[in-house]
């Protein structure tokens, strides 16, 4: 009995460590971002937030972090339960419940950022921004009301958006970008993920862990090249094969339809891969419209984060700090 209790303690201790790891990753990034915003807030003229209509997108990357935590817990219980003295006859996984919790966590983070913005006297105006002079920005809210804002310095941090070739028509139902896929409450019956970068393999890992048949299609011969070597090795040799994910490298997409994806291999052979949903995960591209317009009006433009070049959050954090010190 004592040995069983010790094994149970070890299991839940491991689960707690995993939970703390992902929570620390999210909250650590939030704390770093807010520290630099607070530095800018010393002079209210230095910072003026004009977020997008959908503020949650700033924290979109954490939606899958918290889903991954649920997957890790599930894998421990399902694959290693016996090692810790546990056995289950009816172990079920509910994706909708896990997603609901991830949304609650994300909303809490967004509200926390909003509170600290207010606390540090940072004015936040929700809407679409337009640069009208070297020291003026016009913001139109969802009701059509326009507000003109003036500031000594203007920093552009409009972020990035999913990269989708013009010929591919996203309908938000069968053909999705990763943003729509993150937010859908129910899993499809099967899925094809186009792109084997960090976003694509993360979706494949999570969805397949809930029993969903997943196929990854990649134009390059090798997968997950933007992952760290040790992570990539684990993905390709353990996680994806064990989850039953089919990986097709060296394929060119010739057509996307509600039936699936038609691919062309190196030998010129066409194959239709059928699936209920197609997720386009080719990465992101900078939202450059405002930055390009600003160059025509403002002699020196401060562009930071993904709006400069899609990268990791730590790069945006350092850039924000550097600009805050400079201006």
Number of C-alpha atoms within 10 A of each C-alpha: 6 7 10 12 12 12 18 16 13 13 21 14 12 14 19 12 12 17 18 13 12 16 16 13 13 19 13 12 13 18 13 15 19 18 14 19 22 18 16 22 20 14 14 13 16 20 24 21 15 20 19 17 12 9 14 17 18 15 14 16 16 21 22 17 18 22 21 23 21 24 21 17 18 19 13 18 19 15 10 14 17 13 12 19 14 14 13 10 5 6 9 10 14 11 19 13 11 17 21 14 16 21 19 12 16 22 15 12 18 17 14 14 17 14 13 15 18 12 11 17 16 23 14 14 17 16 21 17 21 16 19 15 13 19 14 16 20 18 20 17 16 11 7 10 9 14 13 13 15 14 14 11 17 24 19 18 23 23 23 21 17 16 15 17 10 7 8 12 12 19 11 15 16 18 24 21 23 21 18 15 22 17 13 14 13 12 17 17 12 18 25 25 27 23 22 27 18 18 20 24 26 18 23 26 22 21 23 22 25 16 14 19 20 26 22 24 25 25 18 15 10 14 24 22 12 12 14 10 11 8 12 18 13 12 19 16 10 11 19 21 14 13 19 17 20 15 20 19 18 15 21 17 17 12 13 18 16 14 15 20 21 17 22 17 15 11 6 10 9 15 14 15 15 17 21 17 25 31 24 26 26 21 19 17 17 20 19 19 11 16 21 11 13 22 13 12 14 17 8 12 17 18 23 22 23 22 22 20 18 19 14 10 16 13 15 22 20 16 17 23 18 13 16 20 12 7 15
